[in-house]
């Protein structure tokens, strides 16, 4: 029996989940992409903290150029603000605006519908096993990727 290509399967799941989220966001009239929605949620979860563009880059595992474009688009939409750090002028701090906060609260439901679709065919026990396995895979890959 041939060994399954798990990496390809995980990649396929990721692409399909992204497409589902994108469709949910568009269907409900949101003007954000899945990546933008994740950036907004990250900032919402770290409300009150001094989050830099570099922090966002690390958390989302994206290149600096990608984060720069992402931040610019969110600034244009008035979902975030950016200012120099009072302790280090080289750092730019990111904050959700009130409009950004409202956007996050309103599209959480669309994101939850994608999670529901992903897990629809799994029992509660299978969902727990899947979550544990995915956490182990993520931890393993993160340690491999961070090796010099």
C-alpha positions in Angstrom: 0.0 0.0 0.0 1.3 3.4 -1.0 2.1 5.9 1.8 -0.3 8.9 1.7 1.2 12.3 0.8 0.3 14.0 4.0 2.0 17.3 3.1 0.0 17.5 -0.1 -3.2 16.6 1.8 -2.6 19.3 4.4 -1.8 21.9 1.7 -5.1 21.0 -0.1 -7.1 21.3 3.2 -5.5 24.7 3.8 -6.3 26.0 0.3 -9.9 24.7 0.5 -10.4 26.3 3.9 -9.0 29.6 2.6 -11.4 29.4 -0.4 -14.3 28.7 2.0 -13.4 31.6 4.3 -13.0 33.9 1.3 -16.4 32.8 -0.1 -18.1 33.3 3.4 -16.5 36.8 3.7 -17.5 37.9 0.2 -21.0 36.3 0.5 -21.6 38.4 3.6 -20.3 41.6 2.0 -17.0 42.0 3.9 -14.3 43.8 2.1 -11.4 41.8 3.7 -9.5 38.8 2.5 -8.9 35.8 4.8 -5.3 36.9 5.5 -6.6 40.4 6.4 -9.2 38.9 8.6 -6.5 36.9 10.5 -4.4 40.0 10.9 -7.3 41.9 12.4 -8.2 39.0 14.7 -4.6 38.8 15.8 -4.6 42.6 16.7 -7.9 42.2 18.4 -6.6 39.3 20.6 -3.6 41.5 21.5 -5.6 44.6 22.3 -3.7 46.9 24.7 -0.4 45.4 23.8 2.4 47.1 21.8 2.2 45.0 18.6 4.8 45.8 15.9 4.6 45.0 12.2 7.4 42.5 13.0 5.2 40.8 15.6 2.5 40.5 13.0 5.0 39.1 10.5 6.2 36.5 13.0 2.7 35.5 14.1 1.4 35.1 10.6 4.6 33.6 9.3 4.6 36.0 6.3 7.4 37.9 4.6 8.0 41.6 5.5 7.0 42.7 2.0 3.7 40.8 2.3 3.0 42.3 5.8 3.8 45.8 4.4 1.2 45.4 1.7 -1.3 43.9 4.1 -0.8 46.8 6.6 -1.1 49.4 3.8 -4.5 47.9 2.7 -5.8 47.8 6.2 -4.7 51.4 6.8 -6.5 52.4 3.6 -9.7 50.8 4.8 -9.3 52.5 8.2 -9.3 49.2 10.1 -6.0 49.8 11.7 -3.7 52.7 12.7 0.1 52.8 12.8 2.4 54.9 14.9 6.0 55.0 15.9 6.9 53.3 19.1 7.5 55.7 22.0 10.5 53.6 23.1 12.0 52.8 19.7 11.3 55.1 16.8 12.4 52.5 14.4 9.4 50.3 15.3 5.9 50.8 14.0 3.0 49.9 16.4 -0.3 48.6 15.0 -3.7 49.1 16.6 -7.2 48.3 15.6 -9.4 51.4 15.0 -13.0 51.4 16.3 -14.0 50.5 12.7 -11.6 47.6 12.8 -13.0 46.4 16.1 -16.5 46.4 14.7 -15.3 44.5 11.6 -13.7 41.8 13.7 -16.8 41.2 15.7 -19.0 41.1 12.7 -17.0 38.6 10.6 -16.1 36.1 13.4 -19.4 34.3 12.5 -18.2 33.8 8.9 -14.9 32.3 10.2 -16.8 30.0 12.6 -18.9 28.7 9.7 -15.7 27.6 8.0 -14.6 25.8 11.1 -18.0 24.1 11.3 -17.7 23.0 7.6 -14.2 21.6 8.2 -15.3 19.6 11.2 -18.8 18.6 10.0 -18.0 15.0 9.3 -16.1 14.4 12.5 -17.4 13.3 15.9 -16.4 15.2 19.0 -13.8 12.6 19.8 -12.4 12.7 16.2 -12.2 16.5 16.4 -10.2 16.3 19.6 -7.8 13.8 18.1 -7.4 15.9 15.0 -6.7 19.0 17.0 -4.0 17.1 19.0 -2.4 15.7 15.9 -2.4 19.1 14.1 -0.8 20.8 17.1 1.9 18.1 17.1 2.5 18.5 13.4 2.6 22.3 13.7 5.1 22.2 16.6 7.3 19.7 14.8 7.3 21.8 11.6 7.9 25.0 13.4 11.0 23.6 15.1 12.2 22.3 11.8 11.7 25.6 10.0 13.4 27.6 12.7 16.6 25.5 12.4 19.5 27.4 10.9 
